[in-house]
Amino acid sequence: MSWNRKHLLDIESLTAGEINTVLETARAFKAVGARAIKKVPALRGKTVVNLFIEPSTRTRISFELAAMRLTADVINFTAEASSLKKGETLRDTARNLEALNADIIIIRHSATGAPHFLSRFLNASVVNAGDGAHEHPTQALLDTFTILEKKGKIAGLNVTILGDILYSRVARSNIWALRKLGANVTLCGPSTLVPRVFEQMGCRVTYNVDEAIAGADIINLLRIQHERQRKTMFPSLGEYTALFGLTKARLAKTKPDVLIMHPGPINRGVEIDSEVADSGRSVILEQVTNGLAVRMAVLFLVNGGKGPQEIAG
């Protein structure tokens, strides 16, 4: 098991072996998180920059804490209070950060391909924390890690992703990761948000929510991405909830050991009932915990780490 990549830009280009290396490394870092002293010196002397040109709270905090646990120096850079507002280009901003000896730049950007663009001319490692409606690789890795931890395998599982697929980078990254590791993926939501073109990625597409969740081992719910939609893609939130919301009544028709996942933030009463979100079937908070271990693993690997064998037990 080893890793030889300088960047993490997407899941699409990773092999199943590389995905498994991240997951196994995350498992080792999760064990570190259970200790009294949770820090390891893997990135001591390194500088990690959180370059968030698109707003985020949970992802930024998760990456920040992951870098601190690895003993890195962390700089948080937000567009609202930056020279980007004064007209500086993304390239110039990143080059200036690199001139300050940044070793890893974590970028979230509303433009698809922004991390790939930076990786072409920076010496620093680039980690994609979400680019437009393209990919969100660490979210897919933490989701996959959570499934593996709970179910013991990925291959052969039935995973249903329910909600706004068209505008969701989380959905795309999850589809790539799950398909590469052998899971069966079903997509469901309004036809305007779940085009049949996703069948080309090896998914089953259905517009019947009861059919979509009936045989599911995992139901991963996505919120409606209002900020990315150019126009309203369905009549009303009330209608969306009636047709596609995961209610207590719908949950009663699923497998007794089905897991409920959500990348957050949750819109309670829209895509999921509060009772369902807080039920014993939900692993939503465990996803947050696992996100820390996965992001530690990613930062460790892009910095030159080879895999879990290098982490002291």
C-alpha positions as CSV (number, residue, x, y, z in Angstrom):
1,M,0.0,0.0,0.0
2,S,1.5,3.3,-1.0
3,W,0.8,6.8,-2.3
4,N,2.9,8.7,-4.8
5,R,0.7,11.8,-5.5
6,K,1.7,15.4,-4.7
7,H,-1.9,16.6,-5.0
8,L,-5.5,15.5,-4.2
9,L,-7.5,17.1,-7.0
10,D,-10.4,14.6,-7.5
11,I,-11.5,11.0,-7.0
12,E,-12.0,10.4,-10.7
13,S,-8.3,10.0,-11.3
14,L,-7.5,7.8,-8.2
15,T,-7.2,4.0,-8.4
16,A,-9.1,1.8,-6.0
17,G,-5.7,1.0,-4.4
18,E,-5.0,4.7,-3.8
19,I,-8.4,5.2,-2.3
20,N,-7.8,2.3,0.0
21,T,-4.4,3.7,1.0
22,V,-6.2,6.9,2.2
23,L,-8.8,4.9,4.1
24,E,-6.2,2.7,5.8
25,T,-4.1,5.8,6.7
26,A,-7.2,7.5,8.1
27,R,-7.9,4.4,10.2
28,A,-4.4,4.8,11.8
29,F,-5.0,8.5,12.4
30,K,-8.3,7.8,14.0
31,A,-6.5,5.6,16.5
32,V,-4.2,8.6,17.2
33,G,-7.3,10.7,17.9
34,A,-8.3,8.3,20.7
35,R,-5.1,9.0,22.6
36,A,-4.7,11.5,25.5
37,I,-2.2,13.4,23.4
38,K,-3.8,13.7,19.9
39,K,-0.9,15.5,18.1
40,V,1.7,13.8,15.9
41,P,4.7,15.7,14.5
42,A,4.2,14.5,10.8
43,L,4.0,18.1,9.5
44,R,6.1,19.9,12.0
45,G,7.8,22.9,10.3
46,K,5.3,22.8,7.4
47,T,2.9,25.6,6.5
48,V,-0.7,24.7,5.4
49,V,-2.9,27.4,3.9
50,N,-6.7,27.2,3.9
51,L,-7.5,29.2,0.7
52,F,-11.3,29.4,0.9
53,I,-12.6,31.5,-1.9
54,E,-16.1,30.1,-1.4
55,P,-17.6,30.2,2.1
56,S,-17.4,27.1,4.3
57,T,-17.4,26.5,8.1
58,R,-17.3,22.8,8.7
59,T,-14.8,21.9,5.9
60,R,-12.4,24.7,6.8
61,I,-12.5,24.0,10.5
62,S,-12.0,20.2,9.8
63,F,-8.9,20.9,7.6
64,E,-7.6,23.5,10.1
65,L,-7.8,21.1,13.0
66,A,-6.3,18.2,10.9
67,A,-3.3,20.4,10.1
68,M,-2.9,21.4,13.7
69,R,-3.1,17.8,14.9
70,L,-0.2,17.1,12.5
71,T,1.7,20.0,14.1
72,A,1.7,22.2,11.0
73,D,1.5,26.0,11.0
74,V,-1.9,27.0,9.6
75,I,-2.9,30.2,7.7
76,N,-6.6,30.8,7.1
77,F,-7.3,32.9,4.0
78,T,-10.8,34.1,3.1
79,A,-11.8,36.0,0.0
80,E,-14.0,38.4,2.0
81,A,-11.0,40.1,3.6
82,S,-8.5,39.6,0.9
83,S,-6.8,41.3,-2.1
84,L,-8.9,39.1,-4.4
85,K,-11.6,41.7,-3.6
86,K,-9.2,44.3,-5.0
87,G,-8.8,42.5,-8.3
88,E,-5.8,40.2,-7.7
89,T,-6.0,37.0,-9.7
90,L,-6.2,33.6,-8.0
91,R,-2.8,32.7,-9.6
92,D,-1.2,35.8,-8.1
93,T,-2.7,35.2,-4.7
94,A,-1.5,31.6,-4.7
95,R,2.0,32.6,-5.9
96,N,2.2,35.1,-3.1
97,L,1.3,32.5,-0.5
98,E,3.9,30.1,-2.0
99,A,6.5,32.9,-1.7
100,L,5.8,32.7,2.0
101,N,6.9,29.1,1.8
102,A,3.4,27.5,1.9
103,D,3.8,23.7,1.6
104,I,0.2,22.7,1.1
105,I,-2.6,24.9,-0.2
106,I,-6.2,23.7,0.5
107,I,-8.5,25.4,-1.9
108,R,-12.3,25.7,-2.1
109,H,-13.6,27.7,-5.0
110,S,-16.8,28.2,-6.9
111,A,-15.1,27.7,-10.2
112,T,-14.8,24.1,-11.5
113,G,-11.2,23.2,-12.1
114,A,-9.6,25.9,-9.8
115,P,-7.5,23.3,-7.9
116,H,-6.3,21.7,-11.1
117,F,-5.4,25.2,-12.5
118,L,-3.2,25.9,-9.4
119,S,-1.5,22.5,-9.4
120,R,-0.1,23.2,-12.8
121,F,2.2,26.1,-11.7
122,L,2.7,25.8,-8.0
123,N,5.4,23.9,-6.2
124,A,3.2,23.5,-3.2
125,S,0.8,20.5,-2.9
126,V,-2.8,21.4,-3.7
127,V,-5.8,19.8,-2.0
128,N,-9.3,20.2,-3.4
129,A,-11.8,21.2,-0.7
130,G,-14.6,21.6,-3.3
131,D,-14.6,23.1,-6.7
132,G,-17.9,24.4,-8.2
133,A,-20.3,21.5,-8.9
134,H,-17.3,19.3,-9.9
135,E,-15.8,17.3,-7.0
136,H,-15.3,17.3,-3.2
137,P,-12.8,14.5,-2.8
138,T,-12.3,14.5,1.0
139,Q,-16.1,14.4,1.6
140,A,-16.3,11.2,-0.5
141,L,-13.4,9.7,1.3
142,L,-14.8,10.4,4.7
143,D,-18.2,9.1,3.6
144,T,-16.6,5.9,2.2
145,F,-14.5,5.6,5.4
146,T,-17.7,5.8,7.5
147,I,-19.4,3.1,5.4
148,L,-16.4,0.8,5.6
149,E,-16.1,1.3,9.4
150,K,-19.8,0.5,9.9
151,K,-20.4,-2.2,7.3
152,G,-16.9,-3.8,7.1
153,K,-16.8,-3.6,3.3
154,I,-17.8,-1.4,0.3
155,A,-18.1,-4.0,-2.5
156,G,-21.6,-5.2,-3.1
157,L,-23.3,-2.7,-0.9
158,N,-26.4,-0.8,-2.2
159,V,-25.9,2.9,-1.8
160,T,-28.7,5.4,-2.6
161,I,-27.8,9.1,-3.0
162,L,-31.0,11.1,-2.7
163,G,-31.5,14.8,-3.5
164,D,-29.8,17.4,-5.7
165,I,-27.4,15.3,-7.8
166,L,-27.0,17.7,-10.7
167,Y,-25.4,20.5,-8.7
168,S,-23.6,18.4,-6.1
169,R,-19.9,17.9,-6.1
170,V,-20.4,15.6,-3.1
171,A,-22.5,13.2,-5.3
172,R,-19.9,13.1,-8.1
173,S,-17.0,12.3,-5.8
174,N,-19.1,9.7,-3.9
175,I,-20.1,8.0,-7.2
176,W,-16.5,7.8,-8.3
177,A,-15.3,6.4,-5.0
178,L,-18.2,3.9,-4.5
179,R,-18.1,2.6,-8.0
180,K,-14.3,2.1,-8.0
181,L,-14.7,0.1,-4.8
182,G,-17.5,-2.1,-6.1
183,A,-20.7,-0.6,-4.6
184,N,-24.0,-0.4,-6.4
185,V,-25.1,3.2,-6.6
186,T,-28.7,4.4,-7.1
187,L,-29.5,8.1,-7.6
188,C,-32.9,9.6,-6.9
189,G,-34.5,13.0,-6.8
190,P,-36.6,15.3,-9.1
191,S,-35.9,14.5,-12.8
192,T,-34.7,18.1,-13.2
193,L,-31.9,17.4,-10.7
194,V,-31.1,13.8,-11.6
195,P,-30.5,13.6,-15.3
196,R,-30.1,10.2,-16.9
197,V,-26.6,11.2,-18.0
198,F,-25.4,9.9,-14.6
199,E,-26.1,6.4,-15.9
200,Q,-22.9,6.7,-17.9
201,M,-21.0,6.7,-14.5
202,G,-22.5,3.3,-13.8
203,C,-25.4,4.4,-11.6
204,R,-29.0,3.4,-11.6
205,V,-31.4,6.4,-11.8
206,T,-34.9,6.3,-10.5
207,Y,-37.5,9.0,-9.7
208,N,-39.4,6.8,-7.3
209,V,-38.1,7.4,-3.8
210,D,-39.7,4.2,-2.3
211,E,-38.1,2.1,-4.9
212,A,-34.7,3.9,-4.4
213,I,-34.5,3.3,-0.7
214,A,-36.2,-0.2,-0.5
215,G,-33.1,-2.3,-0.8
216,A,-30.5,0.3,0.3
217,D,-27.8,-0.4,2.8
218,I,-26.9,3.3,2.9
219,I,-29.0,6.4,2.2
220,N,-26.9,9.5,1.6
221,L,-29.0,12.6,1.6
222,L,-28.0,15.8,-0.1
223,R,-29.4,19.3,0.4
224,I,-30.8,21.4,-2.4
225,Q,-27.9,23.5,-3.7
226,H,-29.9,26.8,-4.1
227,E,-26.7,28.8,-4.5
228,R,-25.6,26.9,-7.6
229,Q,-29.0,26.6,-9.3
230,R,-29.6,29.2,-12.1
231,K,-33.3,28.9,-11.7
232,T,-35.7,27.0,-9.4
233,M,-35.6,23.4,-10.5
234,F,-38.8,22.2,-8.7
235,P,-42.1,24.0,-7.7
236,S,-41.6,24.3,-3.9
237,L,-39.7,22.9,-0.9
238,G,-43.0,21.6,0.4
239,E,-43.5,19.5,-2.7
240,Y,-39.9,18.4,-2.6
241,T,-40.3,17.1,0.9
242,A,-43.6,15.4,0.1
243,L,-42.1,13.6,-2.9
244,F,-38.4,13.0,-1.8
245,G,-38.0,13.8,1.9
246,L,-36.8,11.0,4.2
247,T,-39.7,10.9,6.7
248,K,-40.2,8.5,9.6
249,A,-42.9,6.7,7.5
250,R,-40.5,6.2,4.6
251,L,-37.7,5.1,6.9
252,A,-40.0,2.4,8.3
253,K,-40.0,0.7,4.8
254,T,-36.3,0.4,4.6
255,K,-33.9,-2.4,5.7
256,P,-33.5,-2.5,9.5
257,D,-29.8,-1.9,9.4
258,V,-29.8,0.9,6.8
259,L,-27.4,3.8,7.6
260,I,-28.5,7.4,7.1
261,M,-25.8,9.9,6.0
262,H,-25.7,13.6,5.2
263,P,-22.6,15.8,4.4
264,G,-24.2,18.8,6.1
265,P,-25.5,21.3,6.6
266,I,-28.8,19.6,7.2
267,N,-32.1,21.3,6.1
268,R,-34.3,19.7,8.8
269,G,-37.8,19.2,7.6
270,V,-36.8,19.4,3.9
271,E,-34.7,16.5,2.8
272,I,-34.8,14.8,6.2
273,D,-37.1,14.8,9.3
274,S,-35.4,15.8,12.5
275,E,-36.4,12.5,14.1
276,V,-34.7,10.6,11.4
277,A,-31.5,12.8,11.5
278,D,-31.2,12.2,15.3
279,S,-32.1,8.5,15.2
280,G,-29.9,5.5,15.9
281,R,-29.7,4.8,12.1
282,S,-28.0,8.2,11.5
283,V,-24.2,8.4,11.3
284,I,-24.1,12.1,10.5
285,L,-22.0,13.1,13.5
286,E,-19.7,10.2,13.0
287,Q,-19.0,11.5,9.5
288,V,-17.8,14.7,11.0
289,T,-15.4,12.8,13.4
290,N,-14.2,10.7,10.5
291,G,-13.6,13.8,8.4
292,L,-10.8,14.8,10.7
293,A,-9.0,11.5,10.4
294,V,-9.4,11.4,6.6
295,R,-8.1,15.0,6.2
296,M,-5.1,14.2,8.4
297,A,-4.5,11.2,6.2
298,V,-4.7,13.3,3.0
299,L,-2.4,16.1,4.3
300,F,0.1,13.4,5.5
301,L,0.1,11.6,2.1
302,V,0.4,14.7,-0.2
303,N,3.3,15.8,2.0
304,G,5.2,12.7,1.1
305,G,3.8,10.0,3.4
306,K,3.5,6.6,1.8
307,G,0.8,5.0,3.9
308,P,-0.5,3.8,7.3
309,Q,2.7,1.8,7.9
310,E,4.6,5.1,8.6
311,I,2.3,6.1,11.5
312,A,3.4,5.0,14.9
313,G,0.8,2.8,16.5
